[in-house]
Structure formats: structure tokens, C-alpha cells
Amino acid sequence: MFTKILSHVGKYWVPSVLSPITIMGEVAMEVLIPYVMAAIINKGINNGDIGYVAKMGGLMVCMALVSLFFGAVAGRFSAVAAVGFAKNLRASLFRKVQSFSFANVDKFSTASLTTRLTTDVTNIQNAYMMFIRMAFRAPIMLIFALVMALKMNLRLSTVFFCAIPIIIIGAVLILSNAHPRFKAMLTKYDDMNARVQENLIGIRTVKAFVREDYEKKKFTDNTEAVRAAQVRAEKLIILSMPLMQMVMYASIIAILWFGSHMIVGGTMKIGDLTSFITYVSQILMSLLMLSFLFMMFVISRASIQRIYEVLIEEPDIVSPQEAVTEVADGSVSFRNVSFSYFKDMNNLALDHIDLDIKSGETIGIIGGTGSSKTSLVQLIPRLYDTTEGEVLVGGVNVRDYDVTALRDNVAMVLQKNVLFSGTIRDNLRWGDPNATDEEIQDACRSACAHDFIMGFPDGYDTDLGQGGVNVSGGQKQRLCIARALLKKPKIIILDDSTSAVDTATDSSIRQAFREKLADTTTFIIAQRISSVQDADRIIVMDDGKITDIGTHEELLVSSPVYREVYDSQQKGADE
């Protein structure tokens, strides 16, 4: 797990190595300064030799400046390495998420993936920066200071040898219980991010139903859950600091007690005791830094595990070796297809579908809510894989295609129309990055979008804002249809994509499709029968099964469900 994560250091291994090297220079100066200070007291001050004091004092200043230089350089190296490492890790995570199928995203949830790409990566970045500094600084200072302290007074060194086991035992007990608490805390972060995401996406609905107070209360509950989880996790960690300080100050008091007796007895000099206390402080501070490093490891370990889960997740939809890269035509066949979102044959969304569609046909799909109309068409571009049976496009099983090649030949306008930040032109070129202005305008005319676009002051250069907030629902649908048309696909799927436009516009769009997409297989999922009545065939679905199939006239005679829907819509239109 750690090898996988650390492999993202990449080219930033150079500052990662230079940081501990420069830290060694900083620590060497810090350890030598007390030794020089002892000489100043013992030889200079005690003997009244002002020249010696000035000379050695100047040396101490130089050593302090050298230590400061090495410390500043080490800090910069560690910051560059940690930020670069986080950049690489975040980019790798994003690329991985882009390769996920819908099922993979459903497994983690979008809110959880957002937390992993932000909070979790930041935790690891901070831990890495601490690691390349403290993981080298603390042990080096501990060893150097320990050697100098033993050299000065072996008997007095027994004090901190008694203190070290207390620090180690306390740190192990605290940290071993902290990991599960931090893992639970990050789960609460996921829940809070999910609430924020849901609220911002549905802000218009919230305001339309005047539910701001309700949403505020729910968000307050989420933040309170995060706060409680943070307190529960961190109240263990904060115990480490008082423990370390108590041991450190107790050690210093003991050293002052025993050391003063040694000075009185003539076995130790005042300068030596002063420097010894400094070395003891450095030793105990090193142990404190190590415990803090372990604390950061515990905090980041939960984040490392969560990121590792994403990195090792295998996309369940991938291109096979020697994949087919050419789609011959727009014919589609479903052969004994069953599908479950949960891979459970006892909980099927589609139940044994058999269907053959010729290239260039226009197929209407009608059915009640939950009849799995969308589930059926999502199998064509392989957004999901069948649980049983096979789907063929152009006479080839969709599992045998290169996924990119297959989806390039299938344009889909989903129920939830999505536009991105940028201009109208930028959004339309998602369909074809190389589309000319003439091709863009022609597609927009076919989608009945050109006129309202030209009504904007900036026309096709109008900035849509985040998510297309500057256009209405019907305008957004027409832009998405134009974007799909620019792909010049062999198959186009309109998933209830004209529900927000009036019947006249709907009719104009269908007329343009008949004229310009004569060779394109077209699927039209709709609630209005008027949107599909001109189709070559209409599929009637109910509870994941095809109950009837035929032309509009045939279904009026043979399908009670279709006739009932038609009669109710006609009656509503007459009224």
C-alpha cells in the first residue's frame, strides 16, 4: 500500500532527498552550539577571559546562522517535494476516476471521491512533508545529542534513560487506539460533502419549496457529527503533548537536582551542566517529534488506505486485447439480456430482453416510471455491462469493442442534461473538438437552438456559467441534442431529452432528425406518445420487460397499455 502511494513522488525525489541532507547540516550545528556554550562558561567566564568569550561567541553566532540557512533550505525542499507529491497523487486519482464505469463510481459515491481527492490527499501531503523532515531530523538529533550527553556525564545520563520507556509506552498506547477513530471521522466528512453537493445541485428546488431551514438543520447535524468524530479522534492525540512535557520537565528537574550536587562536590562544572540540560532537552524534544510523527502517520494512514482503495480499484468496463475499433453500422441486438445494478439475478432491472433493430431505424420507447427504459439504452454504449446475455452493435458484441471507439459512435442525450463552465461554443465542441462554425450552427438549427443562441448578445460565445445556469431547461436540452449531433454518430439515444420543450419544437426536432439522420439508428425515450408515434417501431416496457412492440397504429390495436396512455394524453390535450 505504502509503495503504491509513494511511487507518485516521481520527479520530486530530488528535493525529497535534499531535504534530509540539509537537515543533517542544521542538526549538526544545533548539537555543537551547546558544546561551544559550555566552553565559554568553563574557560571564558570562569577565567574572566573576555577575548575567549568574544571569539567563541562569534563562532556560536556563525553556527546559528549556518543552522538557520540549512533549516530554511530544508523547509523549502520539503515543501516543494510534498506539494509535487500531492499534485502527482491527485492527478493519478483523477485519471483513475475518469476510467471508472458508472458502477465503480456508484461503489464509492461522488461525495466520497471528492473527499479523497481533496481532504485525504492534503492529509497525506502534510504527513509526507513532516516525514521527510522529522523522520530524519528527530533520529539524527537524538543520536547526536545522546552521544554528546554521554560524553559529558555518563552518570547523569541515566535520568533520561528512565524517561524514554515512559514516553514510548505512552505513545504506543495512544496511537494504537487513534487509527479507527480517524477513519470514522473521514467517513463523516464524506457524509457532509454529500449533503453540500446535493444541496448546491438542487438549490433551485430548495428555494422553490422554501426548505432552507430544513436543509440548514440537516447540514448542522452533519457538521455536528464531523465535530464529534474529530473530538473523539483528537482527544486521544492531544494527550501525547502533556505526557511528553511532563516527562521532559521531570527529567530536567531531576538533572538539576543531581547536577547541582555534582557541582558542589566538584565532579561537574557549571558550563557542563548548562549544556547537558540543553542536550537533554534536545533528546526529549526529538522523542516528542517522533511521537508527533507517529501521530501524523495515524491521521494519514486512514487517508492512505482510502486513496489506495481508489488506486487499486479495477474498472469493471475495459477494452479487451485486440479490441474491435470500427463500428460497421448502427444495428443493435439484445440477446437474452438480463441486467441488475447489484449483480443479483433475483433483483433484475431488465429481465430476458430479446430485440433486433436494423441500422437506420427510429425506435420509440414508452413505459412508466421504473420500467427500466434508461437501463435498456445504457447497455448500448456499454455504460454498464449485462448481467446475463449479450448486446451487439454492428453485429459485434459490445464487450469486444474498444470502449472509446464504441462510445464515439453512440451519442447519448441523458435525462439529466449537463453543461459545463465555458461558452456555448466550447460546450458544443464536446461533440466534435474540430467542428467548424458552420457545422456547429447546422447542428444547432437541427436541434432548434440556433435562434435562441443568436438572441444572446454574445451569441455562440455566451458564457454559460457553472452547469449552464444562464439557460432554461428547454434550452439546455436543445444544446445537449446539438452537441450529440456534432458527433455524427451511427446511433443516437434521446433519453426523454425533449420533455422541457413545447410540442411544436419537439416536432421540428423530430423532422430534422428524419431528414439529416436517415442512416442513423435513433432511440427516443419519451413520456409523450406524440414524440414517438412517427417512429418505425415503438417498444412498450413494463417492470423491466418488453410487453409490446410495433408501429403506432399496431399498438393502438394490440397494446392495452399503449392505448390507455394514448387516450389519456389525447383527452388531456382536448381539455
Backbone hydrogen bonds, N-H to C=O, Kabsch-Sander energy under -0.5 kcal/mol:
donor,donor_aa,acceptor,acceptor_aa,energy
5,I,1,M,-2.0
6,L,2,F,-2.9
7,S,3,T,-1.3
8,H,5,I,-1.7
9,V,6,L,-1.9
10,G,7,S,-0.7
12,Y,9,V,-2.0
13,W,10,G,-1.2
14,V,11,K,-1.0
16,S,12,Y,-1.3
17,V,13,W,-1.8
18,L,14,V,-2.5
19,S,15,P,-1.9
21,I,17,V,-1.4
22,T,18,L,-2.5
23,I,19,S,-1.8
24,M,20,P,-1.6
25,G,21,I,-1.0
26,E,22,T,-1.8
27,V,23,I,-2.9
28,A,24,M,-2.3
29,M,25,G,-1.7
30,E,26,E,-2.1
31,V,27,V,-2.4
32,L,28,A,-1.7
33,I,29,M,-1.8
35,Y,31,V,-0.6
36,V,32,L,-2.0
37,M,33,I,-2.4
38,A,34,P,-2.2
39,A,35,Y,-1.5
40,I,36,V,-2.0
41,I,37,M,-2.0
42,N,38,A,-2.9
43,K,39,A,-2.6
44,G,39,A,-1.0
44,G,40,I,-0.8
45,I,40,I,-2.8
46,N,41,I,-1.9
48,G,44,G,-0.6
48,G,45,I,-0.8
49,D,44,G,-2.4
50,I,48,G,-1.2
53,V,49,D,-2.0
54,A,50,I,-2.6
55,K,51,G,-2.6
56,M,52,Y,-2.8
57,G,53,V,-2.4
58,G,54,A,-2.3
59,L,55,K,-1.7
60,M,56,M,-2.2
61,V,57,G,-2.1
62,C,58,G,-2.3
63,M,59,L,-2.5
64,A,60,M,-2.4
65,L,61,V,-2.4
66,V,62,C,-2.4
67,S,63,M,-2.5
68,L,64,A,-2.4
69,F,65,L,-2.4
70,F,66,V,-2.6
71,G,67,S,-2.5
72,A,68,L,-2.5
73,V,69,F,-2.5
74,A,70,F,-2.6
75,G,71,G,-2.2
76,R,72,A,-2.0
77,F,73,V,-2.6
78,S,74,A,-2.5
79,A,75,G,-2.1
80,V,76,R,-2.6
81,A,77,F,-2.5
82,A,78,S,-2.5
83,V,79,A,-2.5
84,G,80,V,-2.2
85,F,81,A,-2.4
86,A,82,A,-2.4
87,K,83,V,-2.2
88,N,84,G,-2.4
89,L,85,F,-2.5
90,R,86,A,-2.7
91,A,87,K,-2.4
92,S,88,N,-2.4
93,L,89,L,-2.3
94,F,90,R,-2.5
95,R,91,A,-2.5
96,K,92,S,-2.1
97,V,93,L,-2.6
98,Q,94,F,-2.2
99,S,95,R,-1.0
99,S,96,K,-0.8
100,F,97,V,-1.3
102,F,383,L,-1.0
105,V,101,S,-2.0
106,D,102,F,-2.6
107,K,103,A,-1.7
108,F,104,N,-1.3
109,S,105,V,-3.1
113,L,109,S,-2.0
114,T,110,T,-2.1
115,T,111,A,-2.1
116,R,112,S,-2.3
117,L,113,L,-2.0
118,T,114,T,-1.1
120,D,115,T,-2.2
121,V,116,R,-0.8
122,T,118,T,-2.3
123,N,119,T,-2.3
124,I,120,D,-2.0
125,Q,121,V,-2.6
126,N,122,T,-2.5
127,A,123,N,-2.2
128,Y,124,I,-2.7
129,M,125,Q,-2.2
130,M,126,N,-2.2
131,F,127,A,-2.4
132,I,128,Y,-2.5
133,R,129,M,-0.7
134,M,130,M,-3.0
135,A,130,M,-0.7
135,A,131,F,-1.6
136,F,133,R,-0.8
137,R,133,R,-2.9
138,A,134,M,-2.3
140,I,136,F,-1.9
141,M,137,R,-2.8
142,L,138,A,-2.6
143,I,139,P,-2.5
144,F,140,I,-2.8
145,A,141,M,-2.9
146,L,142,L,-1.9
147,V,143,I,-2.4
148,M,144,F,-2.2
149,A,145,A,-2.5
150,L,146,L,-2.5
151,K,147,V,-2.0
152,M,148,M,-1.7
153,N,149,A,-2.5
157,S,153,N,-0.9
158,T,155,R,-1.3
159,V,156,L,-1.4
161,F,157,S,-1.1
162,C,158,T,-1.1
162,C,159,V,-0.7
163,A,159,V,-1.0
164,I,160,F,-2.0
166,I,162,C,-0.6
167,I,163,A,-1.8
168,I,164,I,-2.4
169,I,165,P,-2.6
170,G,166,I,-2.2
171,A,167,I,-2.4
172,V,168,I,-2.3
173,L,169,I,-2.2
174,I,170,G,-2.1
175,L,171,A,-2.7
176,S,172,V,-2.1
177,N,173,L,-0.6
177,N,174,I,-0.7
178,A,175,L,-0.9
179,H,175,L,-1.0
182,F,178,A,-2.0
183,K,179,H,-2.1
184,A,180,P,-1.9
185,M,181,R,-1.8
186,L,182,F,-1.9
187,T,183,K,-1.4
188,K,184,A,-1.6
189,Y,185,M,-1.5
190,D,186,L,-1.8
191,D,187,T,-1.8
192,M,188,K,-2.2
193,N,189,Y,-2.7
194,A,190,D,-2.3
195,R,191,D,-1.9
196,V,192,M,-2.2
197,Q,193,N,-2.8
198,E,194,A,-2.5
199,N,195,R,-2.3
200,L,196,V,-2.5
201,I,197,Q,-2.2
202,G,198,E,-2.0
203,I,200,L,-1.0
206,V,202,G,-2.3
207,K,203,I,-2.2
208,A,204,R,-2.4
209,F,205,T,-2.0
210,V,207,K,-0.9
211,R,206,V,-2.7
215,E,211,R,-2.4
216,K,212,E,-2.7
217,K,213,D,-2.2
218,K,214,Y,-2.1
219,F,215,E,-2.5
220,T,216,K,-2.7
221,D,217,K,-2.3
222,N,218,K,-1.9
223,T,219,F,-2.8
224,E,220,T,-2.3
225,A,221,D,-1.9
226,V,222,N,-2.1
227,R,223,T,-2.7
228,A,224,E,-2.7
229,A,225,A,-2.1
230,Q,226,V,-2.6
231,V,227,R,-2.7
232,R,228,A,-2.4
233,A,229,A,-1.9
234,E,230,Q,-3.2
235,K,231,V,-2.2
236,L,233,A,-0.6
237,I,233,A,-0.9
238,I,234,E,-2.7
239,L,236,L,-0.9
240,S,237,I,-1.9
243,L,239,L,-1.8
244,M,240,S,-2.6
245,Q,241,M,-2.6
246,M,242,P,-2.5
247,V,243,L,-2.2
248,M,244,M,-2.7
249,Y,245,Q,-2.9
250,A,246,M,-2.1
251,S,247,V,-2.1
252,I,248,M,-2.2
253,I,249,Y,-2.4
254,A,250,A,-2.2
255,I,251,S,-2.5
256,L,252,I,-2.7
257,W,253,I,-2.3
258,F,254,A,-2.8
259,G,255,I,-3.2
260,S,256,L,-2.2
261,H,257,W,-1.4
262,M,258,F,-1.8
263,I,259,G,-2.2
264,V,260,S,-2.4
265,G,261,H,-2.2
266,G,262,M,-0.5
266,G,263,I,-0.9
267,T,262,M,-2.3
268,M,262,M,-0.9
273,L,269,K,-2.0
274,T,270,I,-2.5
275,S,271,G,-2.4
276,F,272,D,-2.6
277,I,273,L,-2.5
278,T,274,T,-1.5
279,Y,275,S,-2.5
280,V,276,F,-2.7
281,S,277,I,-2.5
282,Q,278,T,-2.3
283,I,279,Y,-2.6
284,L,280,V,-2.9
285,M,281,S,-2.5
286,S,282,Q,-2.1
287,L,283,I,-1.9
288,L,284,L,-2.1
289,M,285,M,-2.6
290,L,286,S,-2.4
291,S,287,L,-2.3
292,F,288,L,-2.2
293,L,289,M,-2.4
294,F,290,L,-2.4
295,M,291,S,-2.0
296,M,292,F,-2.5
297,F,293,L,-2.1
298,V,294,F,-2.3
299,I,295,M,-2.4
300,S,296,M,-2.8
301,R,297,F,-2.0
302,A,298,V,-1.0
303,S,299,I,-0.7
304,I,300,S,-3.3
305,Q,301,R,-2.5
306,R,302,A,-2.0
307,I,303,S,-2.5
308,Y,304,I,-2.6
309,E,305,Q,-1.9
310,V,306,R,-1.1
311,L,307,I,-2.4
312,I,308,Y,-2.2
313,E,309,E,-0.5
313,E,310,V,-0.6
323,A,320,P,-0.8
324,V,400,D,-2.8
328,A,326,E,-0.7
332,V,357,I,-2.0
333,S,392,L,-2.4
334,F,355,L,-3.4
335,R,333,S,-0.5
335,R,390,E,-2.6
336,N,334,F,-0.6
337,V,353,I,-2.6
338,S,388,E,-2.4
339,F,350,L,-1.9
343,K,340,S,-1.2
345,M,343,K,-0.5
347,N,344,D,-2.0
349,A,339,F,-3.1
350,L,339,F,-1.9
351,D,544,G,-2.7
352,H,350,L,-0.6
353,I,337,V,-2.8
355,L,334,F,-2.3
357,I,332,V,-3.1
361,E,358,K,-1.7
363,I,361,E,-0.6
363,I,522,T,-3.7
364,G,362,T,-0.5
364,G,537,R,-2.7
365,I,524,I,-2.6
366,I,539,I,-3.1
368,G,541,M,-0.6
371,S,368,G,-1.7
376,L,372,S,-1.6
377,V,373,K,-1.6
378,Q,374,T,-2.0
379,L,375,S,-0.6
379,L,376,L,-1.0
380,I,377,V,-1.3
383,L,378,Q,-2.3
384,Y,378,Q,-0.9
387,T,338,S,-1.8
388,E,338,S,-2.3
390,E,335,R,-1.5
392,L,333,S,-2.9
393,V,396,V,-2.7
394,G,331,S,-2.7
396,V,393,V,-1.5
398,V,391,V,-2.7
400,D,397,N,-2.3
401,Y,398,V,-1.0
402,D,324,V,-2.9
406,L,402,D,-2.5
407,R,403,V,-2.5
408,D,404,T,-2.0
409,N,405,A,-0.7
409,N,406,L,-1.0
410,V,407,R,-0.9
411,A,491,I,-2.8
413,V,493,I,-3.0
414,L,412,M,-0.7
417,N,415,Q,-0.9
424,I,462,T,-1.5
425,R,460,Y,-2.4
427,N,423,T,-2.0
428,L,424,I,-2.4
429,R,425,R,-1.9
430,W,427,N,-1.3
431,G,428,L,-1.9
432,D,428,L,-0.5
435,A,432,D,-2.0
440,I,436,T,-2.3
441,Q,437,D,-2.4
442,D,438,E,-2.4
443,A,439,E,-2.2
444,C,440,I,-2.1
445,R,441,Q,-2.2
446,S,442,D,-2.0
447,A,443,A,-1.6
448,C,445,R,-1.4
449,A,444,C,-3.8
450,H,444,C,-1.0
453,I,449,A,-1.8
454,M,450,H,-2.3
455,G,451,D,-0.7
456,F,453,I,-1.6
459,G,456,F,-1.2
461,D,458,D,-2.4
462,T,459,G,-1.5
464,L,422,G,-3.0
468,G,465,G,-1.6
469,V,464,L,-0.5
470,N,464,L,-1.4
471,V,468,G,-1.3
476,K,472,S,-2.5
477,Q,473,G,-2.1
478,R,474,G,-2.0
479,L,475,Q,-2.2
480,C,476,K,-2.1
481,I,477,Q,-2.0
482,A,478,R,-2.3
483,R,479,L,-2.3
484,A,480,C,-1.8
485,L,481,I,-2.2
486,L,482,A,-1.7
487,K,484,A,-1.2
488,K,485,L,-1.8
490,K,409,N,-1.4
491,I,409,N,-1.8
492,I,521,T,-2.8
493,I,411,A,-2.8
494,L,492,I,-0.5
494,L,523,F,-3.2
495,D,413,V,-2.5
495,D,493,I,-0.7
496,D,494,L,-1.3
496,D,525,I,-2.0
499,S,496,D,-0.9
501,V,498,T,-1.3
506,D,502,D,-2.5
507,S,503,T,-2.4
508,S,504,A,-2.1
509,I,505,T,-2.4
510,R,506,D,-2.1
511,Q,507,S,-2.2
512,A,508,S,-2.2
513,F,509,I,-2.0
514,R,510,R,-2.1
515,E,511,Q,-1.7
516,K,512,A,-2.6
517,L,513,F,-2.4
520,T,517,L,-1.3
521,T,490,K,-2.5
522,T,361,E,-2.6
523,F,492,I,-2.8
524,I,363,I,-3.0
525,I,494,L,-3.1
525,I,523,F,-0.5
526,A,365,I,-1.8
526,A,524,I,-0.5
529,I,527,Q,-0.5
531,S,528,R,-1.2
532,V,529,I,-1.4
533,Q,529,I,-1.7
535,A,532,V,-2.1
536,D,362,T,-1.3
537,R,362,T,-1.5
538,I,550,G,-3.3
539,I,364,G,-3.5
540,V,548,D,-2.9
541,M,366,I,-2.9
541,M,539,I,-0.6
542,D,545,K,-2.5
544,G,371,S,-1.0
545,K,542,D,-1.2
547,T,540,V,-2.5
547,T,545,K,-0.7
548,D,540,V,-1.3
550,G,538,I,-1.8
555,L,551,T,-2.5
556,L,552,H,-1.8
557,V,553,E,-0.9
557,V,554,E,-0.6
558,S,554,E,-2.7
559,S,555,L,-2.4
563,R,559,S,-2.5
564,E,560,P,-2.2
565,V,561,V,-2.1
566,Y,562,Y,-2.6
567,D,563,R,-2.8
568,S,564,E,-2.1
569,Q,565,V,-2.1
570,Q,566,Y,-2.5
571,K,567,D,-2.5
572,G,568,S,-1.9
573,A,569,Q,-2.1
574,D,570,Q,-2.4
575,E,571,K,-2.2
